[in-house]
Amino acid sequence: MNKRQIQARLIEKGSNFRQFALAHGYEPRTVTQAVQRWAGASTLPNGRLTFSILRDLSLAIGAEVLPGILASADADADADAKELPHAVMTEKI
């Protein structure tokens, strides 16, 4: 998707880039920079923040901003869930 298509989807949902950013705890400028840089790309970003922004944006508009970003996010979540049982957490009272 390109920037204008993403913006149109947000408007259909009654939102915009700034409202999306604030609602999800991101800086508005960071969201617009991520969209400007990655909209229409065929590869996924390496940075965690950018990846999170684009994944959350995809979920918010109901369409993948980048091809495969939601599938990749699901795979990352599954990998994290598999690691959790191995971690032992202790709490001192």
C-alpha atoms as an extended CHARMM CRD file, in Angstrom:
* protein
*
        93  EXT
         1         1  MET       CA              0.0000000000        0.0000000000        0.0000000000  PROA      1               0.0000000000
         2         2  ASN       CA              1.1590000000        3.5310000000       -0.5670000000  PROA      2               0.0000000000
         3         3  LYS       CA              0.9100000000        6.3930000000        1.9110000000  PROA      3               0.0000000000
         4         4  ARG       CA             -2.3240000000        7.7890000000        0.4480000000  PROA      4               0.0000000000
         5         5  GLN       CA             -4.0440000000        4.3900000000        0.5470000000  PROA      5               0.0000000000
         6         6  ILE       CA             -3.0850000000        3.9800000000        4.2080000000  PROA      6               0.0000000000
         7         7  GLN       CA             -4.2830000000        7.4840000000        4.9650000000  PROA      7               0.0000000000
         8         8  ALA       CA             -7.5910000000        6.8010000000        3.1860000000  PROA      8               0.0000000000
         9         9  ARG       CA             -8.1200000000        3.6290000000        5.2450000000  PROA      9               0.0000000000
        10        10  LEU       CA             -7.4850000000        5.5660000000        8.4470000000  PROA      10              0.0000000000
        11        11  ILE       CA             -9.9630000000        8.2490000000        7.3890000000  PROA      11              0.0000000000
        12        12  GLU       CA            -12.5540000000        5.5260000000        6.6800000000  PROA      12              0.0000000000
        13        13  LYS       CA            -12.0470000000        4.4070000000       10.2930000000  PROA      13              0.0000000000
        14        14  GLY       CA            -12.4550000000        7.9940000000       11.5230000000  PROA      14              0.0000000000
        15        15  SER       CA             -8.7820000000        8.4720000000       12.3050000000  PROA      15              0.0000000000
        16        16  ASN       CA             -5.5690000000        9.9030000000       10.8930000000  PROA      16              0.0000000000
        17        17  PHE       CA             -1.8450000000        9.3400000000       11.3790000000  PROA      17              0.0000000000
        18        18  ARG       CA             -1.6480000000       11.6260000000       14.4190000000  PROA      18              0.0000000000
        19        19  GLN       CA             -4.6470000000       10.0760000000       16.1860000000  PROA      19              0.0000000000
        20        20  PHE       CA             -3.3630000000        6.5840000000       15.4410000000  PROA      20              0.0000000000
        21        21  ALA       CA              0.0680000000        7.4500000000       16.8280000000  PROA      21              0.0000000000
        22        22  LEU       CA             -1.2440000000        8.9350000000       20.0490000000  PROA      22              0.0000000000
        23        23  ALA       CA             -3.7360000000        6.1050000000       20.5810000000  PROA      23              0.0000000000
        24        24  HSD       CA             -0.9710000000        3.4980000000       20.2550000000  PROA      24              0.0000000000
        25        25  GLY       CA              1.7090000000        5.3340000000       22.2480000000  PROA      25              0.0000000000
        26        26  TYR       CA              3.8880000000        6.4050000000       19.3130000000  PROA      26              0.0000000000
        27        27  GLU       CA              5.2420000000        9.8230000000       18.4470000000  PROA      27              0.0000000000
        28        28  PRO       CA              3.2100000000       11.2110000000       15.5190000000  PROA      28              0.0000000000
        29        29  ARG       CA              6.3410000000       12.1950000000       13.6000000000  PROA      29              0.0000000000
        30        30  THR       CA              7.7880000000        8.6920000000       13.9900000000  PROA      30              0.0000000000
        31        31  VAL       CA              4.6350000000        7.1670000000       12.4870000000  PROA      31              0.0000000000
        32        32  THR       CA              4.6420000000        9.5060000000        9.5060000000  PROA      32              0.0000000000
        33        33  GLN       CA              8.3620000000        8.8630000000        8.9200000000  PROA      33              0.0000000000
        34        34  ALA       CA              7.8470000000        5.0850000000        9.0700000000  PROA      34              0.0000000000
        35        35  VAL       CA              4.9690000000        5.2590000000        6.5940000000  PROA      35              0.0000000000
        36        36  GLN       CA              6.8640000000        7.6310000000        4.3130000000  PROA      36              0.0000000000
        37        37  ARG       CA              9.8910000000        5.3370000000        4.2630000000  PROA      37              0.0000000000
        38        38  TRP       CA              8.2240000000        1.9160000000        4.1070000000  PROA      38              0.0000000000
        39        39  ALA       CA              4.8630000000        2.3630000000        2.3480000000  PROA      39              0.0000000000
        40        40  GLY       CA              4.9710000000        0.4290000000       -0.8930000000  PROA      40              0.0000000000
        41        41  ALA       CA              8.1570000000       -1.4480000000        0.0170000000  PROA      41              0.0000000000
        42        42  SER       CA              8.4620000000       -5.1400000000       -0.6900000000  PROA      42              0.0000000000
        43        43  THR       CA             10.7080000000       -5.9690000000        2.2840000000  PROA      43              0.0000000000
        44        44  LEU       CA             10.0750000000       -5.7850000000        6.0060000000  PROA      44              0.0000000000
        45        45  PRO       CA             11.8770000000       -3.2630000000        8.2260000000  PROA      45              0.0000000000
        46        46  ASN       CA             14.5920000000       -4.5110000000       10.5730000000  PROA      46              0.0000000000
        47        47  GLY       CA             13.9110000000       -2.0060000000       13.3440000000  PROA      47              0.0000000000
        48        48  ARG       CA             11.5970000000       -3.0890000000       16.1280000000  PROA      48              0.0000000000
        49        49  LEU       CA              9.8520000000        0.2440000000       16.4970000000  PROA      49              0.0000000000
        50        50  THR       CA              9.1830000000        0.6400000000       12.7880000000  PROA      50              0.0000000000
        51        51  PHE       CA              8.0160000000       -2.9620000000       12.5350000000  PROA      51              0.0000000000
        52        52  SER       CA              5.6540000000       -2.4490000000       15.5000000000  PROA      52              0.0000000000
        53        53  ILE       CA              4.2530000000        0.7530000000       14.0300000000  PROA      53              0.0000000000
        54        54  LEU       CA              3.5620000000       -0.8550000000       10.6590000000  PROA      54              0.0000000000
        55        55  ARG       CA              2.1060000000       -4.0070000000       12.2570000000  PROA      55              0.0000000000
        56        56  ASP       CA             -0.2160000000       -1.9660000000       14.5050000000  PROA      56              0.0000000000
        57        57  LEU       CA             -1.1600000000        0.2270000000       11.5620000000  PROA      57              0.0000000000
        58        58  SER       CA             -2.0070000000       -2.8810000000        9.5180000000  PROA      58              0.0000000000
        59        59  LEU       CA             -4.2170000000       -4.1620000000       12.3230000000  PROA      59              0.0000000000
        60        60  ALA       CA             -5.8940000000       -0.7610000000       12.6970000000  PROA      60              0.0000000000
        61        61  ILE       CA             -6.8170000000       -0.4490000000        9.0260000000  PROA      61              0.0000000000
        62        62  GLY       CA             -7.5850000000       -4.1190000000        8.4740000000  PROA      62              0.0000000000
        63        63  ALA       CA             -5.0710000000       -4.6110000000        5.6560000000  PROA      63              0.0000000000
        64        64  GLU       CA             -1.3750000000       -5.3370000000        5.4180000000  PROA      64              0.0000000000
        65        65  VAL       CA              0.6630000000       -2.1810000000        4.9350000000  PROA      65              0.0000000000
        66        66  LEU       CA              3.5710000000       -4.3510000000        3.7760000000  PROA      66              0.0000000000
        67        67  PRO       CA              3.1040000000       -7.8070000000        2.2750000000  PROA      67              0.0000000000
        68        68  GLY       CA              3.5960000000      -10.4380000000        4.9750000000  PROA      68              0.0000000000
        69        69  ILE       CA              3.8790000000       -8.1130000000        7.9770000000  PROA      69              0.0000000000
        70        70  LEU       CA              0.9920000000       -9.7180000000        9.8500000000  PROA      70              0.0000000000
        71        71  ALA       CA              2.2090000000      -13.2390000000        9.0880000000  PROA      71              0.0000000000
        72        72  SER       CA              5.6930000000      -12.2810000000       10.2600000000  PROA      72              0.0000000000
        73        73  ALA       CA              4.2520000000      -10.7390000000       13.4290000000  PROA      73              0.0000000000
        74        74  ASP       CA              2.3460000000      -13.9610000000       14.1580000000  PROA      74              0.0000000000
        75        75  ALA       CA              5.5170000000      -16.0130000000       13.6720000000  PROA      75              0.0000000000
        76        76  ASP       CA              7.4330000000      -13.7150000000       16.0350000000  PROA      76              0.0000000000
        77        77  ALA       CA              4.6810000000      -14.0090000000       18.6520000000  PROA      77              0.0000000000
        78        78  ASP       CA              4.7350000000      -17.8110000000       18.3670000000  PROA      78              0.0000000000
        79        79  ALA       CA              8.5090000000      -17.8440000000       18.7950000000  PROA      79              0.0000000000
        80        80  ASP       CA              8.2390000000      -15.6090000000       21.8700000000  PROA      80              0.0000000000
        81        81  ALA       CA              5.5230000000      -17.8340000000       23.3520000000  PROA      81              0.0000000000
        82        82  LYS       CA              7.7240000000      -20.9010000000       22.9290000000  PROA      82              0.0000000000
        83        83  GLU       CA             10.5380000000      -19.1820000000       24.8230000000  PROA      83              0.0000000000
        84        84  LEU       CA              8.3970000000      -18.1500000000       27.7960000000  PROA      84              0.0000000000
        85        85  PRO       CA              8.1130000000      -21.5590000000       29.5050000000  PROA      85              0.0000000000
        86        86  HSD       CA             11.9080000000      -21.7650000000       29.6530000000  PROA      86              0.0000000000
        87        87  ALA       CA             12.2330000000      -18.5000000000       31.5200000000  PROA      87              0.0000000000
        88        88  VAL       CA             11.9720000000      -18.7290000000       35.2750000000  PROA      88              0.0000000000
        89        89  MET       CA             10.9370000000      -15.6290000000       37.1030000000  PROA      89              0.0000000000
        90        90  THR       CA             11.2690000000      -15.1860000000       40.8320000000  PROA      90              0.0000000000
        91        91  GLU       CA              9.8400000000      -12.4630000000       42.9240000000  PROA      91              0.0000000000
        92        92  LYS       CA             11.0150000000      -11.4950000000       46.3800000000  PROA      92              0.0000000000
        93        93  ILE       CA              8.4300000000      -10.2800000000       48.7990000000  PROA      93              0.0000000000
